[in-house]
Amino acid sequence: MTGNVAVLSPRKPSTALRHPTSAAQESQIVRMAARGLSSRDIAARLFLSPRTVGHHLYKAYPELNVSSRAQLPAVVPTDDGSPEP
């Protein structure tokens, strides 16, 4: 070997590539939270624990460039495809 080493920068795979069902579930949770449902309500509807719902939201916030649940309606499309006003 000549001393040249290829350095690969680690890249985080997209959510959809990591776990397709997890990405769909995360998207569903985000949409429900944007509509105003609590973590407890979301968990009950999806047969999850409230902590799992919180974890999905925690992962989604940086991807959506938001820092709180209150900001979700402005960035999450409604059923007609447009963000809430």
N, C-alpha and C positions, 0 to 999 in steps of 0.2 A: 504494500500500500504506500502511496506517495505522501500521505499526510493530509490529503484533501478529504474532508468529511462533509457529507451533505447534512445540513442541519434542517430538520423538519420542525416547523413551528406547530405546536399542538393546537388543534382547532376543536372547539366544542361542536359536536354534530348537532344539527337542528333537532328540535323536539320530535318532529315527525320521523326522523331517521332513527332516533334512539328507541322509541316505543310508540309505534303508530296508534295503538289503542289509548295509550297514556296521553298522547297529543290531542286526540279527539275528546277525551274526557276533560283535559285541561281547558280546551276551547269551550266546551259545554259549561263548565264551572264558571269560567270568566263571563260568558253571556248571561248566566243566571245571576251572578253577583252584580253585573251592570244593570240588571232589571230591578235590583234592590233586595234580592233575597239574602237572608243571613246565612252564615256558614252552616248553622244548625239546620236551617230549612233545606239548603242545598244537599247537605249530607243525608237527610232523611229521604229526599226524593231520589237520590242516586244510590242509596244503600251503602254509604261510606261513613267514615267517622268525620266529625268536624275538623279534626287535626289534619286529615288527608286533604280536605277541601282547602284549609289554610295553607298547606304545603303547595298545592297546585297554584294558588293565587300568588304565593311568595315567589314561585318560579316564573310566573307570567308577568309580574310587574315590570321587571327590567326589559323583557322582550317587547312590552307595549310602551315602554318609556313613561311609566306612571309610578307614583310612590304610594298611592292609597286607593282604596276601593271607591272613594268619592269621585275619582278621576276617570273611572272606567266608562261611564256612559258617554263621555266625550270622544273616546277612541274605539269603542266596540260598536260595530255595525248593528243596526236593528234588523228586524226580519225583512225589511225592504232593501237592506244593503247599505243604508246611509247611517253615519254616526248620529247619536242623539243630539238635539240642539243644545 
